[in-house]
Amino acid sequence: MPNIIRLTLFKIPDPAHLQEAVQKYSTLSQDAVKDGKPYIPLAQGTATYDDPRSQGYNFIARTAFDSKEDMDYYDNECSAHGQIKALLKGRVGGPPLVVYMNAE
């Protein structure tokens, strides 16, 4: 069972770009490898409901990690995450909001 759950909220104004993000996150668990094997037990991207309480955030990426070290690897070295960053660069409204917590 993963130890860390991370939620990353994005503002992606173009619906086509939002769909691309959903697709990228749908394969992230298989695409992200560390030491030659997948290391992200759960990854999914979902569009939010259109609601003023969302404050413009319309896409949530949910990822799970076994350790903080795996999350740090994801942030700094993972090529699959680098591809997602490249895909979304210039397509998001402001920096994403990232929160993470124990999975308990």
DRENPA-3360 file (N, C-alpha, C; in nm, 2 decimals, always signed):
BEGIN
1 = MPNIIRLT = +0.08/-0.12/+0.00/+0.00/+0.00/+0.00/+0.09/+0.12/+0.00 ~ +0.06/+0.22/-0.08/+0.14/+0.35/-0.09/+0.13/+0.42/+0.04 ~ +0.24/+0.50/+0.07/+0.25/+0.57/+0.19/+0.21/+0.72/+0.17 ~ +0.22/+0.77/+0.05/+0.20/+0.91/+0.03/+0.10/+0.93/-0.09 ~ +0.00/+1.01/-0.06/-0.10/+1.05/-0.17/-0.07/+1.20/-0.20 ~ -0.06/+1.23/-0.33/-0.03/+1.37/-0.37/-0.14/+1.41/-0.47 ~ -0.19/+1.53/-0.45/-0.29/+1.59/-0.53/-0.23/+1.72/-0.59 ~ -0.23/+1.73/-0.72/-0.18/+1.85/-0.79/-0.30/+1.90/-0.87;
9 = LFKIPDPA = -0.33/+2.03/-0.85/-0.44/+2.10/-0.91/-0.39/+2.19/-1.02 ~ -0.45/+2.19/-1.13/-0.41/+2.27/-1.25/-0.53/+2.35/-1.29 ~ -0.50/+2.47/-1.36/-0.60/+2.55/-1.43/-0.56/+2.53/-1.58 ~ -0.63/+2.45/-1.65/-0.60/+2.43/-1.79/-0.72/+2.48/-1.88 ~ -0.71/+2.60/-1.93/-0.82/+2.67/-2.00/-0.87/+2.60/-2.12 ~ -0.79/+2.54/-2.20/-0.83/+2.48/-2.33/-0.87/+2.33/-2.31 ~ -1.00/+2.30/-2.34/-1.05/+2.16/-2.32/-0.97/+2.06/-2.39 ~ -0.91/+2.09/-2.51/-0.83/+1.99/-2.58/-0.70/+1.96/-2.50;
17 = HLQEAVQK = -0.64/+2.06/-2.44/-0.52/+2.04/-2.35/-0.56/+1.96/-2.23 ~ -0.67/+1.99/-2.17/-0.72/+1.92/-2.06/-0.73/+1.77/-2.09 ~ -0.79/+1.73/-2.20/-0.80/+1.59/-2.24/-0.67/+1.53/-2.26 ~ -0.57/+1.60/-2.32/-0.43/+1.55/-2.33/-0.37/+1.52/-2.19 ~ -0.40/+1.60/-2.10/-0.35/+1.58/-1.96/-0.41/+1.45/-1.90 ~ -0.54/+1.44/-1.92/-0.61/+1.32/-1.87/-0.55/+1.19/-1.93 ~ -0.52/+1.19/-2.06/-0.46/+1.08/-2.13/-0.32/+1.05/-2.07 ~ -0.24/+1.15/-2.06/-0.10/+1.13/-2.01/-0.10/+1.07/-1.87;
25 = YSTLSQDA = -0.19/+1.12/-1.78/-0.19/+1.06/-1.65/-0.25/+0.92/-1.64 ~ -0.33/+0.89/-1.74/-0.39/+0.75/-1.74/-0.28/+0.64/-1.76 ~ -0.17/+0.67/-1.82/-0.06/+0.57/-1.84/+0.06/+0.60/-1.76 ~ +0.05/+0.70/-1.67/+0.17/+0.73/-1.59/+0.22/+0.62/-1.51 ~ +0.14/+0.54/-1.45/+0.18/+0.43/-1.36/+0.27/+0.33/-1.44 ~ +0.24/+0.31/-1.57/+0.33/+0.22/-1.65/+0.45/+0.30/-1.71 ~ +0.43/+0.43/-1.74/+0.54/+0.50/-1.81/+0.65/+0.54/-1.72 ~ +0.62/+0.57/-1.59/+0.72/+0.61/-1.50/+0.80/+0.50/-1.44;
33 = VKDGKPYI = +0.93/+0.49/-1.47/+1.01/+0.38/-1.42/+1.13/+0.44/-1.34 ~ +1.17/+0.36/-1.24/+1.29/+0.40/-1.16/+1.36/+0.27/-1.14 ~ +1.49/+0.27/-1.17/+1.57/+0.15/-1.17/+1.51/+0.04/-1.25 ~ +1.45/+0.07/-1.37/+1.40/-0.02/-1.46/+1.27/-0.08/-1.44 ~ +1.20/-0.03/-1.33/+1.06/-0.08/-1.31/+0.97/+0.03/-1.26 ~ +0.84/+0.01/-1.28/+0.74/+0.11/-1.24/+0.75/+0.13/-1.09 ~ +0.73/+0.26/-1.05/+0.74/+0.29/-0.91/+0.63/+0.38/-0.86 ~ +0.53/+0.40/-0.94/+0.41/+0.48/-0.90/+0.29/+0.39/-0.89;
41 = PLAQGTAT = +0.25/+0.35/-0.77/+0.14/+0.25/-0.77/+0.01/+0.30/-0.82 ~ -0.02/+0.43/-0.81/-0.14/+0.49/-0.86/-0.12/+0.62/-0.92 ~ -0.18/+0.64/-1.04/-0.17/+0.78/-1.10/-0.30/+0.79/-1.18 ~ -0.37/+0.90/-1.17/-0.48/+0.93/-1.25/-0.50/+1.08/-1.26 ~ -0.56/+1.12/-1.37/-0.59/+1.26/-1.39/-0.74/+1.28/-1.42 ~ -0.80/+1.37/-1.36/-0.95/+1.39/-1.37/-0.99/+1.53/-1.39 ~ -1.08/+1.56/-1.48/-1.13/+1.70/-1.48/-1.23/+1.71/-1.37 ~ -1.24/+1.84/-1.31/-1.33/+1.86/-1.20/-1.46/+1.91/-1.25;
49 = YDDPRSQG = -1.56/+1.91/-1.16/-1.69/+1.97/-1.19/-1.67/+2.12/-1.21 ~ -1.75/+2.18/-1.29/-1.74/+2.33/-1.31/-1.82/+2.39/-1.19 ~ -1.74/+2.45/-1.10/-1.80/+2.50/-0.97/-1.72/+2.61/-0.93 ~ -1.78/+2.73/-0.89/-1.70/+2.84/-0.85/-1.61/+2.82/-0.73 ~ -1.65/+2.72/-0.65/-1.56/+2.68/-0.53/-1.43/+2.63/-0.57 ~ -1.42/+2.58/-0.70/-1.29/+2.53/-0.75/-1.19/+2.64/-0.78 ~ -1.23/+2.76/-0.78/-1.14/+2.88/-0.80/-1.06/+2.87/-0.93 ~ -1.12/+2.81/-1.04/-1.06/+2.80/-1.17/-0.98/+2.67/-1.19;
57 = YNFIARTA = -0.95/+2.60/-1.08/-0.88/+2.47/-1.09/-0.98/+2.37/-1.16 ~ -0.94/+2.31/-1.27/-1.03/+2.23/-1.34/-0.97/+2.09/-1.38 ~ -0.85/+2.06/-1.32/-0.79/+1.93/-1.34/-0.71/+1.89/-1.22 ~ -0.73/+1.77/-1.18/-0.66/+1.72/-1.06/-0.58/+1.59/-1.10 ~ -0.45/+1.59/-1.07/-0.37/+1.48/-1.08/-0.35/+1.41/-0.95 ~ -0.38/+1.29/-0.94/-0.37/+1.21/-0.81/-0.26/+1.11/-0.83 ~ -0.16/+1.12/-0.75/-0.05/+1.02/-0.76/-0.02/+0.96/-0.62 ~ +0.02/+0.84/-0.62/+0.06/+0.77/-0.49/+0.20/+0.73/-0.50;
65 = FDSKEDMD = +0.27/+0.74/-0.39/+0.41/+0.70/-0.39/+0.44/+0.62/-0.26 ~ +0.53/+0.52/-0.27/+0.57/+0.44/-0.16/+0.65/+0.52/-0.06 ~ +0.72/+0.62/-0.10/+0.81/+0.70/-0.01/+0.83/+0.84/-0.06 ~ +0.88/+0.92/+0.03/+0.91/+1.06/-0.01/+1.02/+1.06/-0.11 ~ +1.12/+0.97/-0.10/+1.23/+0.96/-0.20/+1.17/+0.93/-0.34 ~ +1.07/+0.85/-0.35/+1.01/+0.82/-0.48/+0.94/+0.95/-0.53 ~ +0.88/+1.03/-0.44/+0.81/+1.15/-0.49/+0.92/+1.25/-0.53 ~ +1.03/+1.26/-0.46/+1.14/+1.35/-0.50/+1.20/+1.31/-0.63;
73 = YYDNECSA = +1.21/+1.18/-0.66/+1.26/+1.13/-0.78/+1.17/+1.17/-0.90 ~ +1.04/+1.16/-0.87/+0.94/+1.20/-0.97/+0.95/+1.34/-1.00 ~ +0.97/+1.43/-0.90/+0.98/+1.57/-0.92/+1.11/+1.61/-1.00 ~ +1.22/+1.54/-0.97/+1.35/+1.59/-1.02/+1.41/+1.51/-1.13 ~ +1.37/+1.38/-1.15/+1.45/+1.30/-1.24/+1.36/+1.21/-1.33 ~ +1.24/+1.20/-1.31/+1.15/+1.11/-1.38/+1.13/+1.16/-1.52 ~ +1.16/+1.08/-1.62/+1.14/+1.13/-1.76/+0.99/+1.13/-1.80 ~ +0.91/+1.04/-1.75/+0.77/+1.05/-1.77/+0.70/+1.18/-1.72;
81 = HGQIKALL = +0.75/+1.22/-1.60/+0.70/+1.34/-1.54/+0.75/+1.46/-1.63 ~ +0.87/+1.45/-1.67/+0.93/+1.55/-1.76/+0.84/+1.57/-1.89 ~ +0.79/+1.46/-1.94/+0.71/+1.47/-2.06/+0.58/+1.54/-2.03 ~ +0.52/+1.52/-1.91/+0.40/+1.58/-1.87/+0.42/+1.73/-1.85 ~ +0.53/+1.77/-1.79/+0.57/+1.91/-1.77/+0.58/+1.98/-1.91 ~ +0.65/+1.91/-2.00/+0.67/+1.97/-2.13/+0.53/+1.98/-2.20 ~ +0.44/+1.89/-2.19/+0.31/+1.89/-2.25/+0.23/+2.01/-2.20 ~ +0.24/+2.04/-2.07/+0.16/+2.14/-2.00/+0.22/+2.28/-2.00;
89 = KGRVGGPP = +0.35/+2.29/-2.03/+0.42/+2.41/-2.03/+0.35/+2.52/-2.12 ~ +0.32/+2.63/-2.06/+0.26/+2.74/-2.14/+0.11/+2.71/-2.16 ~ +0.05/+2.60/-2.11/-0.09/+2.57/-2.13/-0.17/+2.58/-2.01 ~ -0.11/+2.61/-1.90/-0.18/+2.62/-1.77/-0.18/+2.76/-1.72 ~ -0.29/+2.79/-1.65/-0.31/+2.93/-1.59/-0.24/+2.94/-1.46 ~ -0.12/+2.97/-1.45/-0.05/+2.99/-1.33/+0.01/+2.86/-1.28 ~ +0.09/+2.87/-1.17/+0.15/+2.75/-1.12/+0.05/+2.65/-1.06 ~ +0.07/+2.52/-1.06/-0.02/+2.43/-1.00/-0.01/+2.43/-0.85;
97 = LVVYMNAE = -0.12/+2.39/-0.79/-0.12/+2.38/-0.64/-0.10/+2.23/-0.61 ~ +0.01/+2.21/-0.53/+0.05/+2.07/-0.49/+0.03/+2.05/-0.34 ~ -0.04/+1.94/-0.30/-0.05/+1.90/-0.16/-0.03/+1.75/-0.16 ~ +0.04/+1.71/-0.05/+0.05/+1.57/-0.03/+0.04/+1.53/+0.12 ~ +0.00/+1.41/+0.14/-0.03/+1.37/+0.28/+0.00/+1.22/+0.30 ~ +0.00/+1.17/+0.42/+0.01/+1.03/+0.45/-0.11/+0.96/+0.39 ~ -0.09/+0.84/+0.35/-0.20/+0.77/+0.29/-0.29/+0.70/+0.39 ~ -0.26/+0.70/+0.51/-0.33/+0.64/+0.62/-0.47/+0.68/+0.63;
% end
